[in-house]
């Protein structure tokens, strides 16, 4: 029972950077743009947030710095694909590699430095509920804010006018333009939002989840976030569920070791990534679901007619 509580409670924290980055990428892709630089944006945000938090002692400043750093990378990507109509896949990969390189360079002198993670919030009375209390009501503030952001994004996509505009642009930017919607501005704002969310994800990973700097600490979380968008078939609630499933899988290694089950730790560590490949393979077989949910104009550049 203790192991179950550990895995389920820890899944919320472990899934938070995945969910933050995936929600940001979901908005980007709903606008018709695919940004493959999530891993690099998370990495550069992680190092900037760690350095700022370490030197200032403020986690809030660290999150702000990490978000701004990732947004700067997303701005570079936006200029490439929106202004110069560069290939979205190639541009995303290039910007992502740039972010990874910057992270390795800036974090070199902080290797193995540690931070003090913020205290978890214990909700009175509710945290004493057997099993449920330790899982749901003893988490840090960012976990709760991420859940609230997920609910807000569901409302935005389904109920708000701007959410409808975003979806129309992702389906057919030319029709959206004829209807009077500002396609490039909307895509630009969506890309910046994606960078902002990836920045928060990287900052959380480096200063709260594992507050010890080491090169490569993002370890594929950005790619998992990208896979979650496909896994969730571009639906917010499905992405949320997928993120928490993957969060639990990322903790499976520690759970198996604590139960003294004879499974090599390397196998358990690779499980989330194997699951990513399996999920993408299974989802890709359902061509009808992808066709119904994926933005029609995803990956297509738009240049307004003059």
C-alpha positions as CSV (number, residue, x, y, z in Angstrom):
1,X,0.0,0.0,0.0
2,X,2.9,2.4,0.8
3,X,4.4,1.7,-2.6
4,X,1.1,2.3,-4.3
5,X,0.7,5.7,-2.5
6,X,4.3,6.6,-3.3
7,X,3.8,5.9,-7.1
8,X,0.4,7.6,-7.4
9,X,1.4,10.6,-5.3
10,X,4.7,11.0,-7.1
11,X,3.0,10.6,-10.5
12,X,1.4,14.0,-10.1
13,X,4.7,15.7,-9.6
14,X,6.6,13.6,-12.2
15,X,3.8,14.2,-14.7
16,X,3.7,18.0,-14.2
17,X,6.6,19.0,-16.5
18,X,5.3,16.5,-19.1
19,X,1.8,18.0,-18.9
20,X,2.9,21.6,-18.9
21,X,5.0,21.1,-22.1
22,X,2.3,19.0,-23.7
23,X,-0.5,21.6,-23.1
24,X,1.7,24.3,-24.7
25,X,2.5,22.1,-27.7
26,X,-1.2,21.2,-28.0
27,X,-2.1,24.9,-28.4
28,X,0.7,25.3,-31.0
29,X,-0.4,22.3,-33.0
30,X,-4.1,23.4,-32.8
31,X,-3.0,26.6,-34.7
32,X,-1.5,24.4,-37.5
33,X,2.1,24.6,-36.5
34,X,4.3,21.7,-35.2
35,X,7.2,22.7,-33.0
36,X,9.7,19.9,-32.4
37,X,12.0,22.1,-30.2
38,X,10.2,21.3,-27.0
39,X,13.1,19.3,-25.6
40,X,15.5,22.1,-26.3
41,X,13.2,24.8,-24.8
42,X,12.8,22.8,-21.7
43,X,16.5,22.2,-21.4
44,X,17.5,25.9,-21.7
45,X,14.6,26.9,-19.3
46,X,15.9,24.3,-16.8
47,X,19.4,25.7,-16.7
48,X,18.3,29.4,-16.6
49,X,15.8,28.7,-13.8
50,X,18.3,26.7,-11.8
51,X,21.0,29.4,-12.1
52,X,18.6,32.2,-11.2
53,X,17.1,30.2,-8.3
54,X,20.5,29.2,-7.0
55,X,21.9,32.8,-7.1
56,X,18.8,34.6,-5.9
57,X,17.1,32.1,-3.7
58,X,13.8,32.8,-5.3
59,X,11.9,30.0,-7.1
60,X,9.5,32.5,-8.5
61,X,12.3,34.4,-10.3
62,X,13.7,31.1,-11.5
63,X,10.3,30.2,-13.1
64,X,10.1,33.7,-14.7
65,X,13.6,33.5,-16.1
66,X,13.1,29.9,-17.4
67,X,9.8,30.9,-19.1
68,X,11.4,33.9,-20.7
69,X,14.4,31.9,-21.9
70,X,12.1,29.3,-23.6
71,X,9.9,32.0,-25.1
72,X,13.0,33.5,-26.7
73,X,13.8,30.2,-28.4
74,X,10.2,29.9,-29.5
75,X,10.4,33.4,-30.9
76,X,13.4,32.3,-33.0
77,X,11.3,29.4,-34.3
78,X,8.3,31.7,-34.9
79,X,10.4,34.0,-37.1
80,X,11.8,31.1,-39.1
81,X,8.4,29.5,-39.9
82,X,6.1,32.5,-39.9
83,X,8.3,35.2,-41.5
84,X,10.6,33.2,-43.7
85,X,8.3,30.2,-44.2
86,X,11.0,27.7,-43.3
87,X,10.2,24.1,-43.0
88,X,8.6,23.6,-39.6
89,X,10.1,20.2,-38.8
90,X,13.7,21.2,-39.8
91,X,13.3,24.6,-37.9
92,X,12.0,22.9,-34.8
93,X,14.9,20.4,-34.7
94,X,17.4,23.1,-35.3
95,X,16.1,25.3,-32.5
96,X,15.8,22.3,-30.2
97,X,19.5,21.4,-30.8
98,X,20.4,25.0,-30.1
99,X,18.6,24.9,-26.8
100,X,20.3,21.6,-25.8
101,X,23.7,23.1,-26.7
102,X,23.0,26.3,-24.7
103,X,21.9,24.2,-21.7
104,X,25.0,22.1,-21.7
105,X,27.2,25.2,-22.0
106,X,25.5,27.4,-19.4
107,X,25.1,24.5,-16.9
108,X,28.7,23.3,-17.0
109,X,29.9,25.2,-13.9
110,X,26.8,24.3,-11.9
111,X,27.2,20.5,-12.2
112,X,26.0,18.7,-9.1
113,X,24.9,21.9,-7.4
114,X,21.7,21.5,-5.3
115,X,18.7,23.6,-4.4
116,X,16.0,23.4,-1.7
117,X,12.7,22.5,-3.2
118,X,9.6,24.4,-2.0
119,X,7.6,22.7,0.7
120,X,4.5,20.8,-0.3
121,X,1.1,22.1,0.5
122,X,-0.9,19.9,2.9
123,X,-4.6,20.6,2.7
124,X,-6.2,20.5,6.2
125,X,-8.6,17.7,6.9
126,X,-8.6,16.4,3.2
127,X,-4.9,15.3,3.5
128,X,-5.9,12.9,6.3
129,X,-8.3,10.9,4.1
130,X,-6.9,7.4,3.9
131,X,-5.1,6.6,0.6
132,X,-6.7,9.6,-1.3
133,X,-5.4,12.3,1.1
134,X,-1.6,11.7,0.6
135,X,-2.1,11.3,-3.1
136,X,-4.2,14.3,-4.0
137,X,-3.9,16.7,-1.1
138,X,-0.1,16.8,-0.3
139,X,1.4,18.3,-3.5
140,X,3.3,21.4,-4.3
141,X,1.7,24.5,-5.6
142,X,2.7,24.0,-9.2
143,X,0.9,20.7,-9.4
144,X,-2.3,22.3,-8.4
145,X,-1.8,25.2,-10.8
146,X,-1.1,22.8,-13.6
147,X,-4.4,21.0,-12.9
148,X,-6.2,24.4,-12.9
149,X,-4.4,25.3,-16.2
150,X,-5.6,22.1,-17.8
151,X,-9.2,22.8,-16.8
152,X,-8.8,26.4,-18.1
153,X,-7.5,25.1,-21.4
154,X,-10.4,22.7,-21.8
155,X,-12.8,25.7,-21.4
156,X,-10.7,27.8,-23.8
157,X,-10.8,25.2,-26.5
158,X,-14.4,24.3,-26.2
159,X,-16.2,27.4,-25.0
160,X,-14.3,30.6,-25.9
161,X,-14.3,32.5,-29.2
162,X,-10.5,32.7,-29.3
163,X,-10.3,28.9,-28.9
164,X,-12.7,28.5,-31.9
165,X,-10.6,30.9,-33.9
166,X,-7.5,28.9,-33.1
167,X,-9.1,25.7,-34.2
168,X,-10.4,27.3,-37.4
169,X,-6.9,28.5,-38.3
170,X,-5.5,25.1,-37.6
171,X,-8.0,23.5,-39.9
172,X,-7.7,25.9,-42.9
173,X,-5.8,29.2,-42.5
174,X,-7.0,30.5,-45.9
175,X,-10.6,30.2,-44.9
176,X,-9.8,31.7,-41.5
177,X,-8.1,34.7,-43.3
178,X,-11.2,35.1,-45.5
179,X,-13.3,35.2,-42.4
180,X,-11.2,38.1,-41.1
181,X,-9.1,36.2,-38.6
182,X,-5.4,37.2,-38.2
183,X,-3.7,33.9,-39.0
184,X,0.0,34.9,-38.5
185,X,-0.7,36.8,-35.3
186,X,-2.7,33.9,-33.8
187,X,0.0,31.4,-34.7
188,X,2.7,33.7,-33.3
189,X,0.9,34.0,-30.0
190,X,0.3,30.2,-29.9
191,X,4.0,29.5,-30.5
192,X,5.0,32.0,-27.7
193,X,2.5,30.3,-25.4
194,X,4.0,26.9,-26.2
195,X,7.4,28.3,-25.4
196,X,6.1,29.8,-22.1
197,X,4.6,26.4,-21.0
198,X,7.8,24.5,-22.0
199,X,9.8,27.1,-20.0
200,X,7.6,26.4,-16.9
201,X,8.0,22.7,-17.5
202,X,11.8,23.0,-17.6
203,X,11.9,25.3,-14.6
204,X,9.8,22.9,-12.6
205,X,11.9,19.9,-13.5
206,X,15.2,21.6,-12.5
207,X,14.1,23.5,-9.3
208,X,11.3,21.5,-7.8
209,X,11.1,17.9,-9.1
210,X,14.9,17.1,-9.1
211,X,16.6,20.2,-7.6
212,X,20.1,19.0,-8.5
213,X,21.7,20.2,-11.7
214,X,23.1,17.6,-14.0
215,X,23.6,17.8,-17.8
216,X,20.8,16.1,-19.7
217,X,18.3,16.3,-16.8
218,X,15.4,16.7,-19.2
219,X,16.2,13.2,-20.5
220,X,13.6,13.0,-23.3
221,X,10.7,14.7,-21.4
222,X,10.2,17.1,-24.3
223,X,9.8,14.2,-26.7
224,X,7.4,12.5,-24.4
225,X,5.4,15.7,-24.2
226,X,5.2,15.8,-28.0
227,X,4.1,12.1,-28.1
228,X,1.4,12.9,-25.5
229,X,-0.3,15.4,-27.9
230,X,-0.6,12.6,-30.4
231,X,-1.6,10.1,-27.7
232,X,-4.3,12.4,-26.6
233,X,-5.4,12.9,-30.2
234,X,-5.2,16.7,-29.7
235,X,-7.8,16.6,-26.8
236,X,-6.8,18.3,-23.6
237,X,-8.4,15.8,-21.2
238,X,-6.8,12.8,-22.9
239,X,-3.5,14.5,-22.8
240,X,-3.9,15.1,-19.1
241,X,-4.7,11.4,-18.5
242,X,-1.8,10.3,-20.6
243,X,0.6,12.6,-18.7
244,X,-0.3,11.0,-15.4
245,X,0.0,7.5,-16.8
246,X,3.5,8.4,-18.0
247,X,4.3,10.1,-14.7
248,X,3.5,6.8,-12.9
249,X,5.6,4.9,-15.4
250,X,8.6,7.2,-14.7
251,X,8.4,6.2,-11.1
252,X,8.0,2.5,-11.8
253,X,11.8,2.0,-11.5
254,X,11.9,3.1,-7.8
255,X,8.7,1.1,-7.0
256,X,10.1,-2.1,-8.4
257,X,13.4,-1.6,-6.5
258,X,11.6,-1.1,-3.2
259,X,9.5,-4.3,-3.8
260,X,12.8,-6.2,-4.5
261,X,11.3,-7.6,-7.8
262,X,14.0,-9.1,-10.0
263,X,13.6,-6.8,-12.9
264,X,16.8,-5.0,-14.1
265,X,16.5,-1.2,-13.3
266,X,17.6,-0.4,-16.9
267,X,14.5,-2.1,-18.2
268,X,12.2,-0.1,-15.9
269,X,14.0,3.1,-16.7
270,X,13.5,2.6,-20.4
271,X,9.8,1.7,-19.9
272,X,8.3,5.2,-20.5
273,X,10.2,5.6,-23.7
274,X,9.3,2.1,-24.9
275,X,5.7,3.0,-24.0
276,X,6.0,6.2,-26.0
277,X,7.0,4.2,-29.1
278,X,4.3,1.6,-28.5
279,X,1.6,4.3,-28.0
280,X,2.5,6.2,-31.1
281,X,2.5,3.0,-33.1
282,X,-1.0,2.0,-31.8
283,X,-2.4,5.5,-32.2
284,X,-1.0,5.8,-35.7
285,X,-2.9,2.6,-36.7
286,X,-6.2,4.4,-36.0
287,X,-6.1,6.6,-39.1
288,X,-9.7,7.6,-38.7
289,X,-9.3,9.0,-35.2
290,X,-6.2,10.9,-36.2
291,X,-8.0,12.3,-39.3
292,X,-11.0,13.4,-37.2
293,X,-8.9,15.1,-34.5
294,X,-5.6,16.3,-36.0
295,X,-5.6,19.8,-37.3
296,X,-5.9,19.5,-41.1
297,X,-3.3,22.2,-41.8
298,X,-0.8,20.9,-39.2
299,X,2.7,21.5,-40.5
300,X,1.7,23.6,-43.4
301,X,3.1,27.1,-43.7
302,X,0.8,30.0,-44.5
303,X,1.8,33.1,-46.4
304,X,-1.0,35.7,-46.8
305,X,-1.9,36.7,-50.4
306,X,-0.9,40.2,-51.3
